[in-house]
Amino acid sequence: MSREIDRLSAIAFNNNESFGQGNTSVIVDKEVTKLIVFGRTVAVKLKVGRSTELILNSCGYKSELTLRRLKGLEGFDLKTKNGNWYVNDVKWNGSEIELRY
């Protein structure tokens, strides 16, 4: 069930559609889309002119669940190696990061 929520929440976030199941929800408000896990906003997407801004934040929970929820989102590449997280091949400590695509 958890992997299915990973997949469905990623589809909803990527398509700017509302979603809610278990501990995960996607909220869409005009031009802003948020991915919320256990009540914490781990991803925000908004239109900025012709580009899209994506804000990621593990909210202090660099867990397998948070990693899986973020991995399905478009606009960046998230990998792990030796327990470290990498966004677009740059080591990421989980604090807020802004990306554009």
N, C-alpha and C positions, 0 to 999 in steps of 0.2 A: 504494500500500500504506500509506503513512504517514497519509493522510487516513482510510483505513479504520480504522487503529489509533486515531486521534483519536475517531472515532465509537464504536467498540466499547468503548474504555476509559471514555468518558463515560457510556455506557449502564450499564456495570458499576458504576462509582462511584455514579451516581445511584440505582441499585437495590441497592446494598450487596452486590454479587456479586464474587467473585474473578475475576481476569483476568490474563493474561500473554501478551505478544507483543512480539517485538523488544526495544526498550529501555524498554518501559512495562509496568507491572504495577499491579494493584489488589489490595490485601490487606485482608481483612475479619477482624477479631478481636473477637468479641462485639459491642459497640456502637460500635466504631471502624472507620472505613473510610479507607484511605490510598491516594493516587495517587502512584506512584513513577515518576520519569523519570530514566534513567541513574543509578539508585541513590540519587537524592535525592528526599525526600518533599516534593512541591510542594503537596499538599492533604491535609487531614485533616478528616474529618466525624465528629461524635459527637453523640449525643442528650444533651440537658441538660433534664431535665423534659419539658415538652411541646414545647420548641423544639429546633432543630438548630444546633449551633455548627460553623462552617466556618473552618478556619485555612488561609490561603494563604501561600506563600513561594516566590519564584522561585529561591531558593537561589543567588542571584548570577548566574543565567543568564536574562536577559531576552531570550530568543531566540524566533524564530518558532515553533519546535517547542514550547517551554514555553507560549507564548501559545495556540497551537492546542489543546494538551491541556487547558488550563484553561478555555477558552471554552465547551466543551460541558457544563460542570458547572452544576448547578442551584443557586439560592440567591443569585446575584449577577450583575451585568452587567459584563463586561470589554470595554473598547474601547481602541483606540489612536488617537492623534492627534499628528501631527508627531513621531513617535518616542517619545512618552510613553504610559504605560499608565494607564488610569483604571478604578477599581473603583467601581461605582455612582456614576459621574460625579465621583469624587474622585481627584485625581492620586495614583498609587501608585508608589513607588520599587522595589517588588519585595521589600522586607523583610517579615517576618511580620506578618500582619494577621488579626484575628479578626472574624468576622461572625456574626450570628444571624438565623435566619428561622424 
